[in-house]
Amino acid sequence: MKKYLFLLVFSFHFCVLFSQKNVIDKVVAIVGEEIILKSDIENAFLQEQGRGLISSSANYRTELLEQQLIQKLLLAQAQVDSISVTEEEVENAVSNQIEYFISNAGSQERLESFFGKPLQEIKDEMRGQIRERLITEQMQQKIVEKIRVTPSEVRAYFKKLPKDSLPDMPDRYELQQIVLRPNISDAEKERIREQLREYRDQIQKGEKTFNTIAVLYSEDGSATRGGELGYMTRKSLDPAFAEAAFSLKPGKISKIVESEYGFHIIQLIDRQGEKVNVRHILLQPKVSPTEKEEAMHRLDTIRQYIQDGKMTFEEAAFYFSTDKKTRNNGGLYAAPQTAEAKIARTEIPAEMGRVVNHLKPGEISEPFVSYSEGREEYKIIKVKAFYPQHKANLDDDWLNFELMLQNEKQMDKLEKWIKEKQATTYVHIDEEYKNGKFRYDGWIK
């Protein structure tokens, strides 16, 4: 299970990009050597208002101030502990945030129109907030990194919970899959290579830029950013892709690289130690109707082998599945977001979900088409187990209670840390906010 931490500090998922023309700015708080401006509070208020997250509390601006006070405490400690982030980490986070903004707005032009400024200016304004967020996240993790829970603590925690407060767990499934990606004809592979050769020649002759061709033709989500991936480690890339990327010099373009995702040409933007930032153009071979039919027929044969008892589903997954993530664990499918094997119905991808609706535990589906990371693939799935909606209990939901307890212990640790730092850190609050209701009393001295 992917573990989440309930953090005390508000992490700004949306950077402040508003301007306050009518606010006369002033310092409203000082924490150590860090200052908080009135415009910081008003901008945060506008940001929350735009997201529909404004509390009904009349004290809300004080709550926003306290969130920033805590963040400044963490930043001050991060300086003492020499916690920092690299420029490439910041740029990568900025690029991801911009991609999210553009996705919500519908286009770069609409985003620029909404904020009334060019994209580069939007990026420039968000860097400071993103840098602070990355540093405070690291500082928080350092504070709670040694927190552990034991089985006996989980059992004791469960016993203390009021039975009428136990959450209702939704219907959940354990699913197994066998995936086949159809064979691609040599002719189709050569067609893709020839197209990439043409793109490469156009770039090298100066007829078009790498960015332009990536935007127009690349079949990867990075196309909207001109094919740029941001700084990546060797381990986070496909092995063949990584080998080519790390062998390039800045500005140079690779030969055609075949990976599990398709065919690429790669341009190195920069290298920082064991991380590279590259652009790439991805083309994915098209599967012919004959190859699709052959893949479906092969899956149908595998399904029959299993039903006839000639092999188990787990054995078939190991011998036949082309999915590297699941073939070695019996085909067990995990939720993409949480890596949890027990999957709520809402977490199952659409194509799989429609098939699951018609299966009972132990049944194996007919072959069907699915999509993963933009690639067409063919699969059969089995409902290994079904856990109907129920009141949470320790036998079926151990990991949930383990996570709940760990989060509580982390929260307690953070609260203790905040109170200790309040006592030893210089804090000044402007008179305008001194009558507000703070969660922690130590701000006013």
C-alpha positions in Angstrom: 0.0 0.0 0.0 1.3 3.4 -0.8 1.5 5.4 2.4 0.2 8.9 2.7 1.0 11.4 5.4 -1.6 13.7 6.8 0.6 16.8 6.9 -0.1 19.8 9.1 1.3 22.2 6.6 -0.8 23.2 3.7 1.0 22.2 0.5 0.3 24.7 -2.3 -0.7 22.4 -5.2 -1.7 25.6 -7.1 0.9 28.3 -7.0 -0.1 31.9 -6.3 -0.5 33.6 -9.6 -2.9 36.4 -8.8 -2.0 40.1 -8.4 -3.5 42.4 -5.8 -3.6 45.9 -7.3 -5.7 47.4 -4.5 -3.8 45.9 -1.5 -1.2 48.1 0.2 1.3 45.5 1.1 2.9 45.2 4.5 4.7 42.6 6.6 2.1 40.8 8.8 4.4 38.2 10.3 8.1 37.3 10.8 9.3 33.8 11.6 13.1 33.7 12.2 14.4 35.5 9.2 11.4 34.7 7.0 8.6 37.3 6.4 5.0 36.9 5.4 3.3 39.7 3.5 -0.4 40.7 3.6 -0.5 40.1 -0.1 0.6 36.5 0.6 -2.5 36.0 2.7 -4.8 37.7 0.3 -3.5 35.9 -2.7 -3.9 32.6 -0.9 -7.5 33.6 0.0 -8.2 34.3 -3.7 -6.6 31.1 -4.8 -8.7 29.0 -2.4 -11.8 31.0 -3.4 -11.1 30.2 -7.0 -10.9 26.5 -6.2 -14.2 26.6 -4.2 -12.3 25.6 -1.0 -13.0 28.6 1.2 -14.1 27.7 4.7 -17.2 29.3 6.2 -15.2 30.3 9.2 -14.9 34.1 9.8 -11.4 33.2 11.0 -10.2 31.9 7.7 -7.5 34.4 6.9 -6.0 33.6 10.3 -6.0 29.9 9.3 -4.2 30.8 6.1 -1.7 32.8 8.0 -1.0 29.9 10.4 -0.5 27.6 7.5 2.2 29.9 6.2 3.7 30.4 9.7 4.2 26.6 10.0 5.7 26.5 6.5 8.2 29.2 7.5 9.2 27.2 10.6 9.9 24.3 8.4 11.9 26.4 6.0 14.0 27.8 8.8 14.8 24.3 10.1 15.5 23.1 6.6 18.2 25.8 6.4 19.8 24.6 9.7 19.7 21.0 8.4 21.0 22.0 5.0 18.0 20.6 3.2 17.7 22.0 -0.3 16.4 21.1 -3.7 18.2 21.3 -7.1 17.1 23.7 -9.8 16.3 20.7 -12.0 13.9 19.3 -9.4 12.2 22.7 -9.3 12.0 22.9 -13.0 10.6 19.4 -13.3 7.9 20.3 -10.7 7.2 23.5 -12.5 6.8 21.6 -15.8 4.5 19.1 -14.2 2.4 21.9 -12.7 2.2 23.8 -16.0 1.1 20.6 -17.8 -1.7 20.2 -15.2 -2.8 23.8 -15.6 -2.8 23.5 -19.4 -4.8 20.2 -19.2 -7.4 21.9 -17.0 -7.5 25.1 -19.1 -7.8 23.2 -22.4 -4.8 24.8 -24.1 -1.7 27.0 -23.5 -3.5 29.9 -25.1 -6.5 29.7 -22.8 -4.2 29.4 -19.8 -2.3 32.6 -20.8 -5.6 34.4 -21.5 -6.9 33.4 -18.0 -3.9 34.8 -16.2 -3.3 37.6 -18.6 0.4 36.9 -19.0 2.6 34.7 -21.2 3.5 31.2 -20.1 7.1 32.0 -19.3 6.0 34.7 -16.8 3.5 32.2 -15.2 6.4 29.8 -14.8 8.7 32.5 -13.3 6.1 33.4 -10.7 5.5 29.9 -9.5 9.1 28.9 -9.0 9.5 30.4 -5.5 6.4 28.7 -4.1 7.2 25.4 -5.7 10.8 25.5 -4.3 9.4 26.2 -0.8 6.9 23.4 -1.1 9.6 20.9 -2.2 11.8 21.9 0.7 9.1 21.8 3.3 8.0 18.4 2.1 11.5 17.1 2.6 11.7 18.7 6.0 8.4 17.1 7.1 9.5 13.7 5.9 12.7 14.0 7.9 10.8 14.9 11.1 8.6 11.8 10.9 10.9 9.4 9.0 11.6 7.2 12.0 8.0 6.7 13.0 7.0 3.0 12.9 4.1 1.0 14.1 4.2 -2.6 15.4 1.5 -5.3 15.0 0.7 -5.1 18.7 0.2 -1.4 18.4 -2.2 -1.8 15.5 -4.3 -4.4 17.4 -4.4 -2.1 20.5 -5.4 0.9 18.3 -8.2 -1.1 16.7 -9.6 -2.2 20.1 -9.8 1.4 21.3 -11.7 2.6 18.3 -15.5 3.1 18.9 -17.2 0.4 16.9 -19.8 2.9 15.6 -17.0 5.1 14.2 -15.5 2.3 12.0 -15.6 3.3 8.3 -17.6 1.4 5.7 -15.3 -0.2 3.2 -16.5 -0.3 -0.4 -16.7 -3.3 -2.7 -13.2 -4.3 -3.6 -11.6 -6.8 -5.9 -8.4 -8.8 -6.4 -7.7 -9.1 -10.1 -5.2 -11.1 -12.1 -4.4 -10.5 -15.8 -2.5 -12.0 -18.7 -1.5 -9.4 -21.2 -0.4 -9.9 -24.8 0.9 -7.1 -27.0 0.5 -8.1 -30.7 3.5 -8.8 -32.9 4.3 -5.9 -35.1 5.2 -6.7 -38.8 8.7 -5.9 -40.0 7.1 -3.7 -42.7 5.3 -1.6 -40.1 8.5 -1.2 -38.0 10.4 0.0 -41.1 7.6 2.5 -41.9 8.0 4.0 -38.4 11.8 4.1 -38.7 11.7 5.8 -42.0 9.3 8.4 -40.7 11.7 9.1 -37.7 14.6 9.3 -40.1 12.8 12.0 -42.1 12.0 13.9 -38.9 15.7 13.7 -37.8 16.9 14.9 -41.2 14.5 17.9 -41.1 15.8 18.9 -37.6 19.5 18.5 -38.6 19.0 20.6 -41.8 17.3 23.3 -39.8 14.0 23.0 -41.6 12.1 22.4 -38.3 13.0 22.4 -34.7 12.8 19.3 -32.5 10.2 20.9 -30.3 7.9 21.7 -33.3 8.0 18.1 -34.7 7.4 16.7 -31.2 4.3 18.9 -30.7 3.0 18.0 -34.1 3.7 14.3 -34.3 5.0 12.7 -31.1 2.6 10.1 -29.7 3.6 10.7 -26.1 2.0 12.9 -23.4 5.2 15.0 -23.4 4.3 16.3 -26.9 2.6 19.4 -25.4 6.0 20.3 -23.9 7.9 19.8 -27.1 8.8 16.3 -26.1 10.6 17.4 -22.9 10.6 14.9 -20.1 12.3 16.8 -17.3 15.2 15.5 -15.3 15.1 11.7 -15.0 17.4 9.0 -13.5 18.6 6.0 -15.5 16.4 3.7 -13.4 13.3 5.7 -14.2 13.7 5.2 -17.9 13.3 2.2 -20.2 16.8 0.5 -20.4 17.3 1.1 -24.1 16.0 4.7 -23.9 18.3 5.4 -20.9 21.4 3.9 -22.7 20.9 6.2 -25.7 20.0 9.3 -23.6 23.0 9.1 -21.3 25.4 8.6 -24.2 24.4 11.9 -25.9 26.0 15.3 -25.7 23.9 18.4 -25.2 22.0 19.3 -28.4 22.8 16.1 -30.1 20.1 13.7 -31.5 20.2 10.0 -31.1 19.8 7.3 -33.6 16.4 5.6 -33.6 15.8 3.8 -30.3 13.3 1.0 -29.9 11.8 0.6 -26.4 8.8 -1.2 -25.0 6.8 2.0 -25.7 7.6 2.2 -29.4 10.3 4.0 -31.4 12.0 7.2 -30.5 14.6 9.8 -31.4 16.0 11.6 -28.4 17.7 15.0 -28.0 19.8 15.7 -24.8 19.0 19.1 -23.3 21.2 18.8 -20.2 22.8 16.4 -17.8 23.3 16.9 -14.1 25.2 14.0 -12.6 23.1 10.9 -12.8 20.0 12.7 -14.2 19.3 13.8 -17.8 16.7 16.1 -19.2 15.8 15.1 -22.8 13.3 15.7 -25.5 12.0 12.8 -27.5 9.6 12.0 -30.4 7.7 8.8 -29.9 6.0 6.9 -32.7 4.0 3.7 -32.0 3.6 1.1 -34.7 0.1 0.3 -35.8 -1.2 -3.2 -35.3 -2.8 -4.8 -38.3 -6.2 -6.5 -38.1 -4.5 -9.8 -38.7 -2.1 -9.4 -35.8 -5.0 -8.3 -33.5 -6.9 -11.4 -34.5 -3.9 -13.6 -33.8 -3.4 -12.1 -30.4 -7.1 -12.6 -29.4 -7.0 -16.2 -30.7 -3.8 -16.9 -28.7 -5.4 -15.5 -25.5 -8.5 -17.6 -26.2 -6.3 -20.7 -26.4 -4.5 -19.8 -23.1 -7.8 -19.3 -21.4 -8.9 -22.7 -22.5 -5.7 -24.3 -21.2 -6.4 -22.8 -17.8 -10.1 -23.9 -17.8 -9.1 -27.4 -18.8 -6.7 -27.7 -15.9 -3.6 -27.9 -18.1 -2.0 -25.0 -16.2 -3.0 -22.5 -13.5 -3.6 -18.9 -14.2 -0.4 -18.0 -12.3 1.6 -20.4 -14.5 0.0 -19.0 -17.7 0.8 -15.4 -16.6 4.5 -16.3 -16.1 4.9 -18.1 -19.4 2.8 -16.0 -21.7 2.1 -12.5 -20.3 4.1 -9.7 -21.8 3.4 -7.4 -18.9 6.6 -7.1 -16.9 4.9 -5.6 -13.8 2.5 -8.6 -13.2 3.9 -11.7 -15.0 6.1 -12.7 -12.0 3.5 -12.3 -9.3 0.8 -14.5 -10.9 -0.6 -11.7 -12.9 -1.9 -9.9 -9.8 -3.0 -6.4 -10.8 -2.4 -3.4 -8.5 -4.2 -0.1 -8.5 -2.1 2.4 -10.5 -2.4 5.2 -7.9 -2.0 3.3 -4.6 -0.3 0.0 -5.6 -3.0 -1.7 -3.5 -4.0 -5.2 -4.6 -7.5 -4.9 -3.2 -9.0 -2.4 -5.6 -12.2 -0.4 -5.2 -14.5 -0.5 -8.2 -13.8 3.2 -8.9 -10.1 2.5 -9.2 -10.4 -0.2 -12.0 -9.7 1.2 -15.5 -12.8 1.6 -17.6 -12.2 -1.3 -20.1 -11.4 -3.7 -17.2 -14.3 -2.4 -15.1 -16.8 -3.2 -17.8 -15.5 -6.8 -18.0 -15.4 -7.2 -14.2 -19.1 -6.3 -13.9 -19.9 -9.7 -15.6 -17.5 -11.9 -13.7 -17.9 -13.8 -10.5 -14.9 -14.8 -8.2 -12.8 -17.5 -9.9 -14.2 -16.7 -13.4 -11.9 -15.8 -16.3 -13.0 -13.3 -18.9 -13.1 -13.6 -22.6 -10.2 -11.8 -24.4 -10.7 -8.0 -24.7 -8.9 -4.9 -25.8 -7.4 -2.5 -23.1 -5.2 0.5 -23.2 -2.1 1.3 -21.1 0.0 4.4 -21.4 -1.4 5.0 -24.9 -0.6 1.5 -26.1 -3.2 -1.0 -27.3 -3.0 -4.4 -25.5 -5.0 -7.5 -25.3 -5.8 -9.4 -22.1 -7.8 -11.8 -20.1 -8.6 -11.2 -16.4 -9.7 -13.3 -13.5 -11.5 -12.2 -10.4 -9.2 -13.8 -7.8 -11.3 -12.6 -4.9 -14.2 -10.2 -4.1 -14.6 -8.3 -0.9 -18.2 -7.0 -0.5 -18.9 -3.7 1.2 -18.5 -4.1 4.9 -17.8 -2.4 8.2 -14.0 -2.2 8.5 -12.4 -5.0 10.5 -8.9 -6.0 11.4 -8.8 -9.3 9.5 -9.8 -7.8 6.1 -8.5 -4.2 6.5 -5.2 -4.5 8.5 -3.3 -2.2 6.2 -5.9 0.5 6.5 -5.7 0.6 10.3 -1.9 0.4 10.1 -1.9 3.5 7.9 -4.4 5.3 10.2 -2.2 4.7 13.2 1.0 5.7 11.5 -0.6 8.9 10.3 -1.8 9.7 13.9 1.7 9.1 15.3 3.2 11.3 12.5 0.7 14.0 13.3 1.6 13.9 17.0 5.3 14.1 16.2 4.7 17.1 13.9 2.6 18.9 16.5 5.2 18.3 19.2 7.9 19.6 16.8 5.9 22.8 16.0 5.4 23.6 19.7 9.1 23.1 20.4 10.1 25.4 17.5 7.6 28.1 18.5 9.3 28.3 21.9 12.8 28.7 20.4 12.1 30.7 17.2 11.6 34.5 16.9 8.0 35.1 15.9 6.3 38.4 15.4 2.6 38.8 14.5 1.1 42.0 13.3 -1.6 43.6 15.5 -4.2 43.0 12.8 -4.0 39.2 13.3 -3.3 39.0 17.1 -6.9 38.6 18.0 -7.4 35.7 15.6 -8.0 32.1 16.8 -4.8 30.1 16.1 -4.7 26.4 16.5 -1.3 26.7 18.3 -1.1 29.2 21.1 2.7 29.8 20.9 2.6 32.3 18.0 1.7 35.3 20.2 4.5 36.1 22.6 
